[in-house]
Amino acid sequence: MIEVLALAGAVKAVSGAISAAVKAGQDASSLMPEFGKLAKLDAEIRMAESGGHKGFLGKLSSSEEEGFAIAEAKLAHRQAVDELRSVCQLYGPPDMWTTVLREQAAARVRHAAALK
């Protein structure tokens, strides 16, 4: 798992790469793995927020620095999604953002089914 302190930087790097690729004219199908990386980072942020990234003894202690790093990562992810939505709508094909959302939802359903 990515270190909690590095989550915000990873979100910014992945979203920047996606944004540049969309502006350059790449199609949605070739960018799906990158959107998958962004979704994985979102899952890691949620896991860190719930404390699932720590072992048993790590859950007993919590640092303010880690809390602020998680908050920074959540903000970075929210901003990245907002920016990518507008970039996809401006530079991508008409249904690009809808396709991305549909594939993310399908991936979550597959993941939930695999966990059962």
N, C-alpha and C positions, 0 to 999 in steps of 0.2 A: 504494500500500500504506500501511496505517496505520503511523505511527511506532511503533517497538518500545516506547517509553516510555509510549505511550497505550493499549496493548493491554489491560491489566488494567482500566483505567477503562471502556473500551468494553464489555468482557465484563460488568462489573457493571451498566452502564446497560441493555444489551440484556436481560440476565436479569431485572433489576428490572421492566422493562416487561412482559416475558412473564409473570412471576409475578403482577403486578397485574392483568393481563388475564384470566388463568386464574381468579384469585380473584373477579373481577367476573362470571365466567360466560361468557366468550367461548368459542366452540367451537374445536376443534383446526384445522379447515380455514382459519379466518381468521387463525390464529396461525402457520401454516407459514412464511410469509415471515420472520417474526421468528426462528423456529427456524433458518431458513436463514442469517440473519445471524450467529447464534451459531456455526453450523457453519463459516461462512467465517472467523470470528475464530479458531476452533480451527485451521484450515488455515494461517492467517497466523502463529499461534504456532509451529506445527510448522516452517514455513518459516524463521522467525527462529531457531529452535533449531538448525536444520541449517546456517544461514548463507546460505541462499538469497535472503535479502532484500538482501544486499550485492552490490556490484559486484566486479570482479576485485581491485582494490586494497583495497577494504574488507575482503575476506576475509583479507588479510594481517595486519590489526590487529583486536584485540578488546578491548573495555573491560569492566571489572568491572561498571560501572554497567549496561551493556547486558545482561550475564549475569544480574544480579539482577532487571532488568526482565522478562526472559523467564521467570525462575523465578516472579516475582510473577504474571505473566499465566497461567502454567500452574496455579498454585494457585487463582487466581481462577476459572479455567474449571472446574476440578475441583469447587470449592465450588458454583459456579453450577449445574452439572449435577446435583449431589447435591440441592441445594435445589429445583430445578425438578422433579426426579423425585418428590420428596415432595409438592410443591404440586400436580402433575398428578394424583397418586394420591389426594390428599385432596379437591381441589376440582373436578377435571375429570371427564369421563365415564370409565367403567371402563377403556376401552382407549386412552385418550389417550396415555400414555407409550409404549405399544407402537407406536402409529401413528407417533409422532414418530421413534422409533428405526428403524422400517421405512422411512420416507421418507428419513431421513439415509443409510441403507445404500444405498438405490436411487440417491440422488443421487451418492454416491461411485462406484458402479458406472458410472453414465452419464458421470461426469467422467473416469474411468479409460479408458473406451471412446473418449471423444472425444480423449484424448491419444495414443492408438495410431494 
